[in-house]
Amino acid sequence: MSQLSPGPEQRPAPQRTTALAVAPLEAARLLSVCISTIYNLMRAGQLDAFHSGKSRRITMRSIEAYIDRRLAVAKRKKGRG
């Protein structure tokens, strides 16, 4: 009997991070945006970031708040139309 690789329905779901802060590349992955969008959001004050040594970290709280703000805007637009 041959071993087949699991299909998409058998693959484990990606684990949600429990980190308090993530690197910009991880934030981009979480939000499904490009890295330049992450840096633009940090520059605009939409994402809270800090340096830890030479590394930059973005707080998960600010990522979640950004998502909440985007959802609120989408709901307002949906209510108009």
N, C-alpha and C positions, 0 to 999 in steps of 0.2 A: 504494500500500500504506500502511495507517495504522500509526502507531506505538502500540503498546499498552504500558501500564505493566507492569512485571514482576510476576508473581504471587508469593505468599509463598515458593515454593520457589526463586525466582530472586533474591530479595533477599539481599544479603550479611548474614552473621551479625554481630551487634553485636560490636565489638572489646572485648576484655578490657582493662581499664585497666592500665597499667604504672606508674602513679603510686605513690609510697610512702605518700601520704596524700591523702584526698579530703574535700570539703566534706560537711557533714551531709546535704544534699539528695541528693548523689550516693550516699552510704552508704545512704540510705533506698531509693534506686532499685536499688542492687546487692542489697540484702537483701529487696526487695519488701515493705517495711513503711512505715508512715507516719512522718513526721518527728518526731512526739511520741514514738514508740517509740525512735527514735535517741537523743533527748535523755534519755529514761528510762534507756536502756542506758548512756549516758555517766555519768549521775548515779550509777548502781548500780556503776560501775567495770567493766562488761562490755566497754566499748569505750574505748580509750585515745585521748584527744584533747588538742590543744594549740592555742594561739592563735598565729597568724602575722599580726602587725599587728592589724587588726580582724577578720580572718577566723579561723574555727575550722576545724581539720582533724582528721580521724580517720585513724589509721594503718591501712593495708591489712592489716598483720600482725595487728592486733587484730580486724579484721573476719573474717579467715580463722580466727583462733583461736575466735571466737564461733561460726562455722559448725561447726568441729570439735567444740566442746563440745555444740552442739545435736544433731549427728549421733550423738555418743556416747550422749547421753540417749535418743535415738530407738532406737538399737540395744539398749540395756539394756531398754527397755520392750518391744521386739519379742521379746526373748529370754524374757521372763516369760510371755507369752501364747501 
